[in-house]
Amino acid sequence: MAATRHKPGSLLGSILGLIGFSAIAGILLSATLTPAVAVATSTANSGLDLFESLPSYAQINQQAERNRIYGQRDGKPVEIAQFYAQDRQVLQWDDVPRSAVDALVAGEDRRFYSHGGVDAPSVVRAAMSQLGVGGDSGASTLTMQLVRMQIAIDACLSEDEESQAVCDAQYTESYQRKLAEMRLAIGLEQRYTKNEIVLAYLNIANFGGNIYGLESGAQRLFNKPASELTVAESAALIATVQNPSIRRLDDPENWPRNQERRDFIINSMAGEGLITEEERDEALATPVDENFVDPQPSRNGCIVGYDSARFFCDYVQRVLQNDTVDGNHILGATPEDNATALSQGGYRIYTSIDLDLNDSVQATVDQLVPNDETRWQSGAAVTQLEVNTGRILTMVQNKDYDPRTDHAPTGTSVNFNADYAHGRSGGFQPGSGFKIFTLAQWIQDGRSVNEQVDATEEEWTTGEFTASCDPGATAIAPWTPQNNEGNEYSRMTPTQIMVNSVNTGTLRMASEVDLCDIMSTANSMGVERAEAGTTDQNGELIESDDLIPFPAAVIGGSWNVTPMGMAEAFATVANGGIHCEPTAIDRIIARDGSEVAPPGQDCNQALTPQVASVMQHVLEEVTNRSLNNPPGATPVISKTGTTNGVVQTWVNGASPTVATAVWVGNIVGNYSLESRWNVRSNIFNAAMGEAIARYPGGQFLSPDQDTLQGDASALPDVTGQSVDEAQSTLEAAGFEVQVADAIEGIQSNGDVEYTAPGAGSLVTTQTPIIIYPSNGALSPEAEQPADTEAPDAEGQTWPNLVAQSIGDARSTLSGAGFDPGLMQVTWQDHGEANLCTVLAQNPGEGTPGAAGDPISVVVGTNASGGDPGC
């Protein structure tokens, strides 16, 4: 590198500086021969105290390299992305082409193999040129240039002020800086071999922009490995290092200047006998043009990574930047150390993503929720987790990954699957998907999923919910929530509430437990507020990810969650109550081959196996009675979620091996997706079906019978008793009893025809019981019309109809000689399993009867009451 000439007005300063420079330079030159004597002389005689102010040693440091992220295909690693501060791939000596070494020596330092780090003739010429004697001449050897590049790069990659000052100094011409380079160059020469210095130079050199090192230069500029470079290509790369800004090969405007310097180097190589005349002529005959240069785009960052895994790549980078292990960042104890390690690079990061599964789910999302929709800001996202480990298997969404500020409407940098810290998403309201946490707390509190719960519509006011951790959260204005499509229900079991996604029933359940416990359970299962780190509608920072126990939250209408969090929750249920934090990174290998510990599996028992088994039982019933039921015999639990106005829609679920969360909705805005309601189910079935095919096996737990029953017990049968007797019996058992108006029945006038819930139903003392008396209109002793002949009952008895379907019961009656048209039906909600089934009959089996006698039966219906379509 050429020394800077001084202006005429500074000639005296130049002479004085030159005298001091020459004296100290002489000491340094002597150090290449007798370093011990030189050090002693300088210490005793130099007022500049040179060897005290400069480092006493130099070393070749590791340089920044590419970090590489790998996914999995068929159990084998596949590179999905690279990211780096400098695009460098470090070469070993055996991989360096001889033509590059020869070009470097011939072009930059022809006496490299004969001097000791400082070249005396070059120093003299450089000094004289400062006084205007002779032409421009630089004193820097290859070793001194390496020193300058090493110091500059190490300092310029750091962000502290001291490092930046060192960085700035490297680009300021001064005698002091030149002396420092000379001293460090001598140190390098005393520590390393010539070939080690050349190798370090070729690995550190800049070839324009972010391209560092010969290997990256060869790949990015000639689309080949360095080992295959020709003489002309090697010389063109070396021609760049002296002044990359005007000779870099990735800009066609620089090609003439590069060729001029390249040809000088080629001629120098021939002049030094490093290549033959034929090799020289062949190289010189090759112009630097579009046929010579083959520039390749940068592969830096997730935006140019594996297509379907770009958002996952971004997630992995944020984990590396933000997450900690035992209080320390993954690659360094402090955030600064961690950032420096990432900048230095050289890490191979092996991740959990299943590329085949990810590709399949991405194709489904792209087909069903195209990213070019213009009617609304249409979004969709899918996260799939391995149930027993928390490993992230898929992470896709409908938008293209694009972190640029001027990206197209089809792109975004926001990862809809993750929270703000890991994807800059504020999440989305979960709707009815959040009801599973009320179910979980209900079961944990010892309540039965088969007991009857009042699901009628009502007005809720302050004081009707309990939130022990935050009593103020339950303060609400009079509120009358409704169910989907305005459906109204009476008494239902929690299982039916989940199957039918009944808001009114879920709120009744929540009112009988503690809202704080519900939120704590949700948190332990993996759900947090996604908005932490964003601002609310008033511009206030949301600092906490705590779930606030608002009553509306239990039906998913208070704050936002992520597909990742909902997948965690369903994985917890499927995993027997064990929650595992999601993990994206399996292994990290440093450049020296050592292992760096990533965040490991963090699994905790969030629910007891007994509670989980009953949740599995209920949520599998939800799947069986919904559209969210992938083909095949593998059991699947699931729950849908829909917000007011069908703005956000979800299906969350799991097989015994893979949990899947699907969100389809508005990124912003309130466009109704009612016409596209089932898109979520189509995506879920495809994604879950593909996951089951790739991760087969497993069964859910058998429901624990004690937990299934909870604190409920079978309601005593008071049929046929007097109302007073029945009321006393039930009240003595602790029940609150109401007596309804009399109905037409087969019991005697004033006796109990049936109760609601029906006899044998699982109930608790908190369940109100309604007695329905009979008016005796259908009883055997009821007065018959005068013109009606008494039926002939000789030898005829009533058959057993209990447990038969109502259709079969009619056939049985007809076959036994009775008129099925005289069957009086009372509809009773007794669980989905008993739909359209005869639960009781009067007269009973074996009782004498005649062909014209009526019979009363109780038949199972659903929560809506009446004939459910039997």
Rosetta blueprint (number, residue, H / E / L):
1 M L
2 A L
3 A L
4 T L
5 R L
6 H L
7 K L
8 P H
9 G H
10 S H
11 L H
12 L H
13 G H
14 S H
15 I H
16 L H
17 G H
18 L H
19 I H
20 G H
21 F H
22 S H
23 A H
24 I H
25 A H
26 G H
27 I H
28 L H
29 L H
30 S H
31 A H
32 T L
33 L L
34 T L
35 P H
36 A H
37 V H
38 A H
39 V H
40 A H
41 T H
42 S H
43 T H
44 A H
45 N H
46 S L
47 G L
48 L L
49 D L
50 L H
51 F H
52 E H
53 S H
54 L L
55 P L
56 S L
57 Y L
58 A L
59 Q L
60 I L
61 N L
62 Q L
63 Q L
64 A L
65 E L
66 R L
67 N E
68 R E
69 I E
70 Y E
71 G E
72 Q E
73 R E
74 D L
75 G L
76 K E
77 P E
78 V E
79 E E
80 I E
81 A E
82 Q E
83 F E
84 Y L
85 A L
86 Q L
87 D E
88 R L
89 Q L
90 V L
91 L L
92 Q L
93 W H
94 D H
95 D H
96 V L
97 P L
98 R H
99 S H
100 A H
101 V H
102 D H
103 A H
104 L H
105 V H
106 A H
107 G H
108 E H
109 D L
110 R L
111 R L
112 F L
113 Y L
114 S L
115 H L
116 G L
117 G L
118 V L
119 D L
120 A H
121 P H
122 S H
123 V H
124 V H
125 R H
126 A H
127 A H
128 M H
129 S H
130 Q H
131 L L
132 G L
133 V L
134 G L
135 G L
136 D L
137 S L
138 G L
139 A L
140 S L
141 T L
142 L H
143 T H
144 M H
145 Q H
146 L H
147 V H
148 R H
149 M H
150 Q H
151 I H
152 A H
153 I H
154 D H
155 A H
156 C H
157 L H
158 S L
159 E L
160 D L
161 E H
162 E H
163 S H
164 Q H
165 A H
166 V H
167 C H
168 D H
169 A H
170 Q L
171 Y L
172 T L
173 E L
174 S L
175 Y H
176 Q H
177 R H
178 K H
179 L H
180 A H
181 E H
182 M H
183 R H
184 L H
185 A H
186 I H
187 G H
188 L H
189 E H
190 Q H
191 R H
192 Y L
193 T L
194 K H
195 N H
196 E H
197 I H
198 V H
199 L H
200 A H
201 Y H
202 L H
203 N H
204 I H
205 A L
206 N E
207 F L
208 G L
209 G L
210 N L
211 I E
212 Y E
213 G L
214 L H
215 E H
216 S H
217 G H
218 A H
219 Q H
220 R H
221 L H
222 F H
223 N L
224 K L
225 P L
226 A H
227 S H
228 E H
229 L L
230 T L
231 V H
232 A H
233 E H
234 S H
235 A H
236 A H
237 L H
238 I H
239 A H
240 T H
241 V H
242 Q L
243 N L
244 P H
245 S H
246 I H
247 R H
248 R L
249 L L
250 D L
251 D L
252 P H
253 E H
254 N H
255 W H
256 P H
257 R H
258 N H
259 Q H
260 E H
261 R H
262 R H
263 D H
264 F H
265 I H
266 I H
267 N H
268 S H
269 M H
270 A H
271 G H
272 E L
273 G L
274 L L
275 I L
276 T L
277 E H
278 E H
279 E H
280 R H
281 D H
282 E H
283 A H
284 L H
285 A L
286 T L
287 P L
288 V L
289 D L
290 E L
291 N L
292 F L
293 V L
294 D L
295 P L
296 Q L
297 P L
298 S L
299 R L
300 N E
301 G L
302 C H
303 I H
304 V H
305 G L
306 Y L
307 D H
308 S H
309 A H
310 R H
311 F H
312 F H
313 C H
314 D H
315 Y H
316 V H
317 Q H
318 R H
319 V H
320 L H
321 Q H
322 N H
323 D L
324 T E
325 V E
326 D L
327 G L
328 N E
329 H E
330 I L
331 L L
332 G L
333 A L
334 T L
335 P H
336 E H
337 D H
338 N H
339 A H
340 T H
341 A H
342 L H
343 S H
344 Q H
345 G L
346 G L
347 Y L
348 R E
349 I E
350 Y E
351 T E
352 S E
353 I E
354 D E
355 L H
356 D H
357 L H
358 N H
359 D H
360 S H
361 V H
362 Q H
363 A H
364 T H
365 V H
366 D H
367 Q H
368 L H
369 V L
370 P L
371 N L
372 D L
373 E L
374 T L
375 R L
376 W L
377 Q L
378 S E
379 G E
380 A E
381 A E
382 V E
383 T E
384 Q E
385 L E
386 E E
387 V L
388 N L
389 T L
390 G L
391 R E
392 I E
393 L E
394 T E
395 M E
396 V E
397 Q E
398 N L
399 K L
400 D E
401 Y E
402 D L
403 P L
404 R L
405 T L
406 D L
407 H L
408 A L
409 P L
410 T L
411 G E
412 T E
413 S L
414 V L
415 N L
416 F L
417 N L
418 A L
419 D L
420 Y H
421 A H
422 H H
423 G H
424 R L
425 S L
426 G L
427 G L
428 F E
429 Q L
430 P L
431 G H
432 S H
433 G H
434 F H
435 K H
436 I H
437 F H
438 T H
439 L H
440 A H
441 Q H
442 W H
443 I H
444 Q H
445 D L
446 G L
447 R L
448 S L
449 V L
450 N L
451 E L
452 Q L
453 V E
454 D E
455 A L
456 T L
457 E L
458 E L
459 E L
460 W E
461 T L
462 T L
463 G L
464 E L
465 F L
466 T E
467 A L
468 S L
469 C L
470 D L
471 P H
472 G H
473 A H
474 T H
475 A L
476 I L
477 A L
478 P L
479 W E
480 T L
481 P L
482 Q L
483 N L
484 N H
485 E H
486 G H
487 N L
488 E L
489 Y L
490 S L
491 R E
492 M E
493 T L
494 P H
495 T H
496 Q H
497 I H
498 M H
499 V H
500 N H
501 S L
502 V L
503 N H
504 T H
505 G H
506 T H
507 L H
508 R H
509 M H
510 A H
511 S H
512 E L
513 V L
514 D E
515 L H
516 C H
517 D H
518 I H
519 M H
520 S H
521 T H
522 A H
523 N H
524 S H
525 M L
526 G L
527 V L
528 E L
529 R L
530 A L
531 E L
532 A L
533 G L
534 T L
535 T E
536 D L
537 Q L
538 N L
539 G L
540 E L
541 L E
542 I L
543 E L
544 S L
545 D L
546 D L
547 L L
548 I L
549 P L
550 F L
551 P H
552 A H
553 A H
554 V H
555 I H
556 G L
557 G L
558 S L
559 W L
560 N L
561 V E
562 T L
563 P H
564 M H
565 G H
566 M H
567 A H
568 E H
569 A H
570 F H
571 A H
572 T H
573 V H
574 A H
575 N L
576 G L
577 G L
578 I E
579 H E
580 C E
581 E L
582 P L
583 T E
584 A L
585 I E
586 D E
587 R E
588 I E
589 I E
590 A L
591 R L
592 D L
593 G L
594 S L
595 E E
596 V E
597 A L
598 P L
599 P L
600 G L
601 Q L
602 D L
603 C E
604 N E
605 Q E
606 A L
607 L L
608 T L
609 P H
610 Q H
611 V H
612 A H
613 S H
614 V H
615 M H
616 Q H
617 H H
618 V H
619 L H
620 E H
621 E H
622 V H
623 T H
624 N H
625 R L
626 S L
627 L L
628 N L
629 N L
630 P L
631 P L
632 G L
633 A L
634 T L
635 P L
636 V L
637 I E
638 S E
639 K E
640 T E
641 G E
642 T E
643 T L
644 N H
645 G H
646 V H
647 V L
648 Q E
649 T E
650 W E
651 V E
652 N E
653 G E
654 A E
655 S L
656 P L
657 T L
658 V E
659 A E
660 T E
661 A E
662 V E
663 W E
664 V E
665 G E
666 N E
667 I L
668 V L
669 G L
670 N L
671 Y L
672 S L
673 L L
674 E H
675 S H
676 R H
677 W L
678 N L
679 V H
680 R H
681 S H
682 N H
683 I H
684 F H
685 N H
686 A H
687 A H
688 M H
689 G H
690 E H
691 A H
692 I H
693 A H
694 R H
695 Y L
696 P L
697 G L
698 G L
699 Q L
700 F L
701 L L
702 S L
703 P L
704 D L
705 Q H
706 D H
707 T H
708 L H
709 Q H
710 G L
711 D L
712 A L
713 S E
714 A E
715 L L
716 P L
717 D L
718 V L
719 T L
720 G L
721 Q L
722 S E
723 V H
724 D H
725 E H
726 A H
727 Q H
728 S H
729 T H
730 L H
731 E H
732 A H
733 A L
734 G L
735 F L
736 E L
737 V E
738 Q E
739 V E
740 A L
741 D L
742 A L
743 I E
744 E L
745 G L
746 I L
747 Q L
748 S L
749 N L
750 G L
751 D E
752 V E
753 E E
754 Y E
755 T E
756 A E
757 P L
758 G L
759 A L
760 G L
761 S L
762 L E
763 V E
764 T L
765 T L
766 Q L
767 T L
768 P L
769 I E
770 I E
771 I E
772 Y E
773 P E
774 S E
775 N L
776 G L
777 A L
778 L L
779 S L
780 P L
781 E L
782 A L
783 E L
784 Q L
785 P L
786 A L
787 D L
788 T L
789 E L
790 A L
791 P L
792 D L
793 A L
794 E L
795 G L
796 Q L
797 T E
798 W L
799 P L
800 N L
801 L L
802 V L
803 A L
804 Q L
805 S E
806 I H
807 G H
808 D H
809 A H
810 R H
811 S H
812 T H
813 L H
814 S H
815 G H
816 A L
817 G L
818 F L
819 D L
820 P H
821 G H
822 L H
823 M E
824 Q E
825 V E
826 T E
827 W E
828 Q E
829 D E
830 H L
831 G L
832 E H
833 A H
834 N H
835 L L
836 C L
837 T E
838 V E
839 L E
840 A E
841 Q E
842 N E
843 P L
844 G L
845 E L
846 G L
847 T L
848 P E
849 G L
850 A L
851 A L
852 G L
853 D L
854 P L
855 I E
856 S E
857 V E
858 V E
859 V E
860 G E
861 T E
862 N L
863 A L
864 S L
865 G L
866 G L
867 D L
868 P L
869 G L
870 C L
